[in-house]
Amino acid sequence: MYCIIDIETTGNGIKGNKITEIAIFKFNGKQITEEFTSLVNPECEIPPFITGLTGIDNDTVRNAPLLKDIAEDILRITDGCIFVAHSVNFDYNVIRNEFEQLGINFVRKKLCTVRLSRVVFPGYRSYSLGKLCSSLGVPLENRHRARGDAHATVLLFSKILNTEGIDITLKKFLNARSQEATLPPSLPKAQYSRLPQKPGVYHFKNDKGEVIYTGKAKNIKKRVLSHFYDKSEKEIKMCRATQKIDFELSGNELVALLMENHAIKKLYPLYNRAQKRKVPRIAIFSYEDREGILHLAFSKINSVPQPLTTLYSLTESREFLEQICAKFELCAKYCHLQDGVAQCNHFRLGPCSGICRGKEDIIEYNLKVQKAIDYVTSERENYIIKEQGRNPEEDALVVVRDGLYCGYGFIPKDQQISSLEDAMAYVTPQTETLEAKRLISSYTFKNQNNILLMGQE
């Protein structure tokens, strides 16, 4: 026995969604044996856009029963029945959440007519109730009202039950291990079934092929499934919009993290929150002015061809130059810590040895600057991280040159590497970000045995 159900709600997110109307048709597979339809007072305001969609406003439900008043009717008519709805997880979760607030445990087996229709009526561009009914010639009256939509779903479900081989299909869908009731309504099961249980990144895509979420995982299949079990409002909206899942193997967690960071910065997916912010890189560099004096300065990295080092905020860059200026007794004016002054007088560093007042020899001052440059650049390391590859025949590489993350790649295990240039032939070039820098720093601190130091080139 089946109960085909449709509800109208206040639309206030999944947890705050309140039922304003419910319709239930008890169906034995051939005919309707019982019907229950009722407006419901949600005990809150109905937003205007919901009224515009359904025609249900605050006056419509003012004298309607509360959900607790009709809870016994809903429990009785659905008892022992399979809960059927178009995009079943939405209706089911709203009802279950509302019953939970009443202290009632609501558990029923589920069937989704969207997912069933995708299997038995393949090839349609849209499986929304309205468009599917129009394509299949199913009458749909009083659209966006619970009884109208529920009755159309009964007719659609009847068509589904009359298709060849439906008994086997239903058996698969109702099998607790099939995960059909867990997967998003618009996602073909084949998309989930093809996911590997290996490290990498995955991309949720909508009906336009746009990436709406990117994630990383040690086990892609297991991590993707966890999204479908998550009942937070954001996750439910994201999963309902997902129609395709792509993935890339990484072989290990570090490369997966770097892949994820790169994809989020490049694609800016709708449902990713972390790592979206683009932190500008600041370059520390040197140059010689017309008087032959060496300067140290900082600027956005786009305007600096050969930085001495890079940092990730103007404050951090100023503090770094202040430390260098103090350590090597340089001039705050010529380190660009004070602009528009004839002579330096930095509030923290104090006066220099006199280069800005013509009391220090330029050659001697430049020697101090060169020592500072040597000190800064000596901190730049050249190394390769060698990690597990995507298969037993390869290794994964992460390359850091002059202290900057350059990219990742994969190389055959029998291929010898004697220089960074050898490694770069196998690497996908990447731009260092603050997150990538932190990921690599954390990794190298914990995994010294996987690091191959390389000489200066």
C-alpha positions, 0 to 999 in steps of 0.5 A: 500500500502506498500513500502519495503525499504533497505539502505546501509550506511557508518556505522558511528553510528546511528547519523553519519550514512549516506546513500550510497544507497537506494532501494524502492519497492512499493508493493500492496500486490500482485505485485510491482507497482513502483521501485526507486533505487539510489546510494547516495553521503554521502559527507564523507569517506566510511570506508574500512570495509563497502566497504568490506561488500557492495562493495561500495567505495568512487569512486562508489558514487563520482558522485552519487546524494546527498540525498537532490537531491532525497528527493522528489522522496523518499517522493513521493513514500513512501507517504501514504504507510506503511514503511516495512524493515527487522529490520525496526527501523534501516532503518527508523531511519537513513532515518528520521535522514537524512531528519531531517538534511534537515529540512524535517519531515519524519513520516510513519507507520512501519512494521518489517519483522523480527518481523513478521517472528518470529510470522508467521514462528516460531522456526528458530535459526536466523532471519537475512535476509540471513539465513531466506531467505535460510531457506524459499527458498527465492531467495536473489541475490546481498547480502548487496546491497540495491536493492538485499536486498530490493527485497528479503524482498519483496519476504519474505513479500509476503510469510508473507502476504500469511500465514493464519490469517495474517490480524489479525496479521497485524492489531495487528502490526499496532495498535499504542498501540501494541508497535510492531514497538517499540520493538527490532526486535529480542525480542518476544513480549511475553518477554516484555508482561510478565514484571511486573510493580513493583520494581526490576532489569532486565537483557537484554540477547543476542542470547547466553544467556549472560547478556549484560545490567542490570538495576533497576527500580521502574516500570520494564516494564515502564523502559524497554520500555524507552530503546526502545524509546531511540535513542542514538547509545548505546541504539539502538545497545543494544536493537538490540542485545536483545533477552530475558529479565529476571527480579527479583522483589525487593519490593522496590527501595533500594533492587533494587539498591543493586541487580543492583550493585551486578549483575553489579560487578558479570556479568560485562555486555557489555553495563553497564558503571557505577559501573563496576570498582571494588574498593578494600576494605582496612582494618584497623586492629591491631596486637601485635609484638614480643616485645608486642607492639600493632600496627595499620595498613592497608592492602587489606581486603583479607589478614585481617580476622577481620578488625576494619573498612574498607575504599576504598582507600589507601589515605583515609586509611592513612588519617584515621590513621593519625587522629587516631594517632594524637587524641590518641597520638600514634606513626607514626611508629607503625601506619605504617605511616612511614616504615623502620625508627628507630624512628618516625618523621612524617612530619604532626604529629610530634614526639610521646611520645617515644615508638619508642625510648624506652622512653614510657612504653609498657603497657601505650602505648598499653592502648592508642592503645586500646582506639583508637581501642575502638573508631574505633569499637564503630562506627560500628553499627549493624542494620536492614533496614526493607522495603516493600517486593515483596508481602503483606505477606513479608518484605524486610531486609537489614542487616548491621553488625559491620558497614558492609553491609551483604546482603538483603533478604525477611521474612514473616511479622509474623516472629519475629526478635530478633537478627542479627542471626535471620535476617541472616537466611533469607538473601542472603550474599553480599560483601560490595562495595563502591557503596553499602556503599553509597546507604545504608548511603544515605538511612539511613540518609533519612529513620530513621523510617525503621531502627531497631538497634540491640545489639552487638553480 
